[in-house]
Amino acid sequence: MDRKTDVTIVGSGPAGITATIYLKRALIDVVLLDKYVPGGKVNFTAEIENYPGFNKISGPDLAGKFFEQIQNFGVEVTYGDVLDIEKKADQFKVITDDGTITSKFVIFATGTDERKMNIPGEDEFKGKGVSYCAVCDGSFYKGESVAVVGGGNSALQEALYLSGFVKKVFLVHRRQGFRADELLVKKVKSTSNIELVLDSVTLAVEGKELVSGLRVKNAITGEEKLLPVKAVFPYIGQIPATKGLSKLQVLDEHGYVIVDENMETKVDNLFGAGDVVKKNLRQIVTATNDGAIAAIEITHRSL
Ligand SMILES: Cc1cc2nc3c(=O)[nH]c(=O)nc-3n(C[C@H](O)[C@H](O)[C@H](O)COP(=O)(O)OP(=O)(O)OC[C@H]3O[C@@H](n4cnc5c(N)ncnc54)[C@H](O)[C@@H]3O)c2cc1C
């Protein structure tokens, strides 16, 4: 696949999808690339209650609606894992595992990857009880006990989702207080089959062929215990997914893409949008905001 287009959009999450909608409405040609399914992280979220227009919608349903909307413009997602981006003269070459796309503009909207616990057993039991996606794998554990690790909105949301059909959720958090919306904290605290395991760090995922427990240690008392769980769902934060940007030097010290108010990096015509950029709030609404701003700026420059 070697193609030429006006704008290459890397990542078909809310940021990339919104940029596509705005650009197609301006009759600008785009290639929308993703290495996985359209919709990005929204696909892996059980329920969304803070996206305007929907009181409550499941992540996969919202992702489906995003996809439907770009299909109305005749856009298909092109499969490709972006490995590198080069700029020569005024053209970018976006190099994927399946060919190269040449374009004058690039919008980089690759989101983030889940931060790992980095404890023994985590890699060994991935797919055998360790999962970073409750909405994908949770139903395998109906009637069983599971652990969710983390203290932010994602951890609490997914713990509540799992509590609807598992026997028990141990919610393991390294502090006493949560960094999550008060509404979620209240719901979690009043859910009878969620047991809080606070001030606790994870030590190891244990099992034979499949997970049979999560070893944790109370950071204050030093007491260790083995939580009898069949699955562990870590939600302890994100790391920016910036493979492909190494040559362009547009990242801050934490690896996020630095952009200006038009979502442009210091490299002319290279834009960042969504969770991958340096910002304070990583949500669907802020990702769609970024995609729209980048697309409108490109539209103005293309007139
Ligand atoms: C469990 C969980 C629950 C959440 N709940 C909510 C919520 O209730 N409300 C809310 O507003 N937000 C929620 N969020 C956050 C929200 O999902 C993100 O803010 C949003 O999806 C960011 O959109 P994005 O387009 O920047 O990136 P993403 O949605 O992460 O999409 C990035 C896309 O880029 C692709 N990609 C990455 N690297 C490459 C590459 N090298 N080549 C090609 N493609 C690549 C990925 O496959 C992905 O499809 C939640 C997140 C999680 C993890």
The ligand as an ORCA input file, in Angstrom:
! r2SCAN-3c Opt
* xyz 0 1
  C     -11.133      2.070     31.011
  C     -11.302      3.453     30.463
  C     -12.480      4.135     30.677
  C     -12.668      5.421     30.148
  N     -13.848      6.058     30.366
  C     -14.069      7.290     29.836
  C     -15.308      7.954     30.015
  O     -16.225      7.441     30.665
  N     -15.471      9.184     29.448
  C     -14.482      9.798     28.737
  O     -14.697     10.892     28.221
  N     -13.292      9.191     28.552
  C     -13.044      7.953     29.083
  N     -11.833      7.335     28.910
  C     -10.769      8.077     28.180
  C     -11.033      8.067     26.663
  O     -11.214      6.735     26.240
  C      -9.866      8.716     25.941
  O      -9.657     10.015     26.459
  C     -10.102      8.815     24.439
  O     -10.390      7.565     23.858
  C      -8.882      9.410     23.752
  O      -9.089      9.452     22.374
  P      -7.859      9.504     21.352
  O      -8.469      9.611     20.012
  O      -6.895     10.545     21.780
  O      -7.065      8.129     21.555
  P      -7.527      6.604     21.568
  O      -8.967      6.473     21.834
  O      -6.558      5.943     22.502
  O      -7.249      6.114     20.076
  C      -5.941      6.042     19.563
  C      -5.929      5.098     18.370
  O      -4.615      5.143     17.791
  C      -4.266      3.836     17.384
  N      -2.793      3.727     17.339
  C      -1.923      3.815     18.372
  N      -0.655      3.664     17.941
  C      -0.733      3.475     16.599
  C       0.237      3.228     15.583
  N       1.544      3.143     15.852
  N      -0.192      3.063     14.315
  C      -1.515      3.117     14.009
  N      -2.478      3.334     14.934
  C      -2.089      3.507     16.212
  C      -4.868      2.936     18.449
  O      -5.059      1.607     17.951
  C      -6.187      3.641     18.738
  O      -7.247      3.142     17.952
  C     -11.619      6.044     29.412
  C     -10.424      5.350     29.188
  C     -10.259      4.073     29.719
  C      -8.971      3.338     29.473
*
